[in-house]
């Protein structure tokens, strides 16, 4: 664990960063280093795994608290004695003082949880990159991620085949022992984690060789995920039950898949509408013309009217993106850009000069209006 970078440093955030700051940093870095966007780049793949591991811890309030207190040792699943264990045993818990006065010490109920009670597994994160068209139409993608699963050899007990864990004789399976502590309030009884079983309540005499007695192992997993039509950049898909394995018979956590949508060379998304710019010739804009317009469904024919101006926008109804939570579909908006011809031949220049000489103010309304306003301005 000594060679691991600080998780806050990995995400480029301060230790006191908010959940939103951590999430924003993760999304940016996951998109930057995603293997689909960096094919064959081993360094990017390593960075991507490092970013995911850091976010898995810092996005979970319990894990983040343990990490802030104990560093990597507090969150490494292969460190210590299993669920409920702490990398630093025997630490004094001041809440136990109040347990002694207001809890078990005066007949109240203890707040300590059974270390062997079922616990849900934690959620894990992964990222997937899709094209603009795949996001609009929907697709299926295979997502790879790291998952902590129950050891198949010991079935989660941590004990070698043919053996089983024993109840800890020091804490009688509770995972906690009572000790007397001298405090400013006098000598009171408090609880601390059992140093013999490290809080598990069990002793494993012959550890499983596959998981080293932990009962769980980390493995690379893959799952096919359905990307729904209409998904947008940085949205999250939840895959139930694909997270880390639960403990003591508890259910698995979930898999959160962060979706990155690659930019399109022509289209831009605005809500469920699609926008694009399309160049037309000077002649097409002046005389009107039938043009082919690219859409998500292929090319469609559209007639631009005579006298179309640069910046004019026309709409193709229903050619946008499907709503993620419904059947409605946005529109496509096409903004016209008029391309002024370059590299004209002598004959072409002569023809344009003839056109200009034959034109008057009725052909150029904006120009006429401009000079009219200019004239009024100077006369005033």
N, C-alpha and C positions, 0 to 999 in steps of 0.2 A: 503493500500500500504506500510505501514511502515515495515511489516514483510517480504517483498520481498528482496531477495538478489540482490546485484549489478549484472547487466547482464554481465559485463566484467568478474567479479569474477566467475559467473556461467560457462562461457566458458573457463575460465583460460587464458585469454589474457589481455594485457595491454590496457589502454584506447586509445592509439594511434595506435592500431593494424591495419594492412592493411586488405583489403577485403579477400585476399587469406588466411591470417592467421586466420581470423574469420571463413571462410568456412572450412578450414582444421580442426580447433578445433571442430566445430560443427559436422562434419562427424565422427570424432573419438568418441565423447561423445554420439552421437545418436546411433552409432553402439554398444557402450559399454552398454547403458541402454535400448536398444530396448526391448519392452515387449516380442517379439517372442524369444529373446535370454535369457530372464529372466522370464520364466513363473511362475506366482504366487508370484512374488517379488513386493510387493506394494511400497517399497522404490525405486526400480529401475524405476517403472512406474512414480512415482512422479518426480524423477530426469529427466526422459525422457521428461515430459511435461515442466519442468523448462528450459531445454536446448532448446527445440523448441521455447518457448516464447522468450527467450533471442535472439535466432538467427533471429526470425521474425522481431525484432526491429533493431538489429545491422547490418543486411544485407540490410536494406533499408536506403539509405542515408538521406532521409528527417526525418524518425523516429529517426535515430541515432543522428541527429543534435538536434532534440527536446529533446531527452533523455539526451544528454550531457549537455544541457542547464538547463533543468528543472527536470531531474530525471524521476522516474516512472510516476509522474503526467503529464509529457509532452506527454506520449504515451498511457496512459490508456484510452480506448474508452468510459469508463463509468465516466470519470472525466470531469467536466466543462460543457460547453453549446453546445457541438456538433461541427460540422465541422467548421474549421477555428478559433475556440476558443483557447485561451491560458490560461494555469493555472495561469499565472501572468498577470493580465490585467493592462493596463495603462503604460506599459513600454515604454520608449522613443526609437524610431527607427531612427538612424542617417541617414538612406537612405531617410527619409522624408525631411530632410533639402535640399538634392539635388533635390528631387521632386519639392520643392518649387521654387528653382532657375531655374532648367532645365526642369521641368515637368509641372504639373498642375498650378504652381504658375505663369508661364509665357505663359500660353495658350497651353502648350504641353499636350499630352495624359497621363492619369494616368496609373501607372503600377499595380494598385490595381485590383484584380480579383473579379468578382461578387461572394459573398459568397454563393449564391444559384444556381450557375452554376453547371451542371452535373460534377461529379468527379468519376473517375474509382476507384474501390476498390483496396486495397493493396493485394499483393500476400501472400500466406501462405505456410508453409513447413510441410512436414510429411516424415516419413521414413518407409521402408518396408524391411524385411529380407526374402531372398529366398535361397533355396538350390543350390548347384552347378549344379545339373541336371535341376532344374527349370529355372535357368539362361540360360543354354545351349539350352533348348527345348522350353522355353516360358511357361507362365502360367497366371492365373488370381488370384489376391489377393484383399482382402477387406482392405482398408486403413482407419484408424480412425484419425481424426484431429479436431482441434478447429476452428470454422468459425464464423465471425461476420456477421449476416444476418439482413435484414430489419425486424423490429418488425411487426408481423402479425396482431396485434390488432390495431395499429395506422397507419400501412402502411408507416412507416418511417417519419411521420410528427412530432412525439413526443407528439402530443396532444391527450387527451382522446377522446373516441368515441363520436361523436356528436358535437365536437368542432374543431376548426382549429387555427393554429398559426396566430398571428396578426403582421402586419408590425411594426417594432420598431419605436416609435415616435421620439426617440432621434437621430437616424442616418438615418431615412427614408428608412430603409431596406438595406443600403449599408454595414453595419457592421463596418464602420469607422466613426470617428468624427474628425473634424479639431480643433486644439488648437494652441494657440500662445506659442512659446517657446523662452526663452532668451538664446542665444548661443553666441559663440565668434564672429559670423558673424552679430550679432544684433538680433532683434526680428524677428523670421520667423514663418510662419504657417506650421504645420506638422500634420500628421495623427497618430491616435492611435486607438486601438481596442475599440469599443464601450463597456463601462462597463455595460450597461443595458441589452444588448442582447448577450454579450460576443462574438461578431463578427459574429453572425449568421444572423443578420438583421431581426430576428423574435422574438416575445415574446410569450411564451407558458403560458397561464394563468391557464389552467387545464392540468397538465402533465399526460401522459399515465402511468398507474400503472405498466404495464408489463415491460416497458423499462425505467421508471422514467424520461420520457421526452427526452430521448436520440435518439429515433427513430431506434435504433439498439440494438441487444442483441447477446451475445456470446453463441453458442450452440455446442455440440459435434456432429460431422457429420461422416458419413462413405460413401465411394464410392468404387465400384469395378474397379480396374485398370488392364488393360491388360499389362503384362510384356512380351515384345517382345523377341523372341529367339535371343540369342547372346548378351544380356545385360551384362555389366561387373560391377564389384564392384565399388561403388561410382559414378556411372552414374546417371543422373537426368532425370525423366520423367515429362513432363508438361501436366497437365490436365486443359484445357481451361475452364474458367468460374466457377471454383470451389473454388475460393478464397473468400476473404471478399467482402461483398456487397458494391456496389457503393453508392454514395450519390446523392440526387437530381435527380434521374433517370439515373445516370451513370452506366456503366457496372460493373459486378463483376471482381475481379482480378483472377489470376490463382492459381492453386495448384501445387507446385513443390514437387515431390516425390523422395527422395534420396534412392537409391537401395543399400542394403548391401548383398553381396553374402557370404554365410557361407563356410568355408574351407571344402575341401573334404578329406577324410582319405587316398585316393589313388592318385587321379588326381590333377595336377596343370595346370593352364592355362598360356599360353604364347602367347599373341595375340589371334588368333583364333585356335591355335594348343593346343593339350592336351598332357601332358607328364606324364609318370608314371615309376616307377621302378618295375621290376618283378624278383623275385628270382627263379633260376632253380638249380637243383642238379648238383653235379660234373659230374655224369654220363651223364645226359642230355646234358650238355655243351660239354663233350668230344665226345660223340657218335652221337649227334644230336637227336632231338625228336620232336614229335607233341605236342604242348602245347596249353592250352586254355588261351586266353588273355582277360581281362575285358575291355570293352569299354562302351561308353555312350549308345550304342545300344544293349548292352548285350554281352555275351561272343562270341568270334570268334576263330577259329582254326588257328594256325600258326606253320610252321615248322622251328625250329631253326637249323642252319646248324652245321655239325660236326666241332668240334674245336672252338666253340663260346667262346669268352674271356670275363672276367668281364669288364663291362663298354661298351660293344658293344651295338649299338643302331639300332633298325630296325623300319621301318615306316609302318603304316597302313593308306593308302591313303583314304582321305574323311571321316575319323572317328573322326575328331575334332569338332569344334564348328562353327555353321552357322554365317556368317557375319551379323552384325546388320542391315546393309543398302544394302544387296544384297542376292543373292541365293547361292553364293559360300560357301564352307565349308573347314575348316582347316583339318589338318592331326593329327594322333596320333603317338607319338614317344614313344617307349618302350626301356628303358635302362635295360640291363641284369645285374643282380648280381648273381654271382655263390656262392652258400652256401657250405662251407667246412663242411663235416659231423663231428659231435661230438659224444661222448659216444659210441665209436666203441667197438664191441666185439672182442675177441681174434681172431676168424676166419676172421673177416673183416680186422683187422690189418695185418694178414698174407697175405690176398689177395692184399692189397694195397702195401705191401712190395714186393710181387712178381711182381706187375705192375711196381714199381719203378725200380727194378733190371733189368727188361726187357726193360726199356726205355733208350733212348740215346738222344743226342743233337738234332736229327731231330724231336723229339717229343716236344722239348721245345726251340723254336727258340729265344724267348726273353731272356731266361736264357743263351743260347749260345752266343748271341750278347753281353749281359752284361759282361760276364766273358772275352770275347774277348777284349772288350774295356778296362776292368780293367787290363788285362795282358799288353796291349800296353802302358797304362798309367805308370805302374811301370817299364817297360823296358826302357822308355824314361828317 
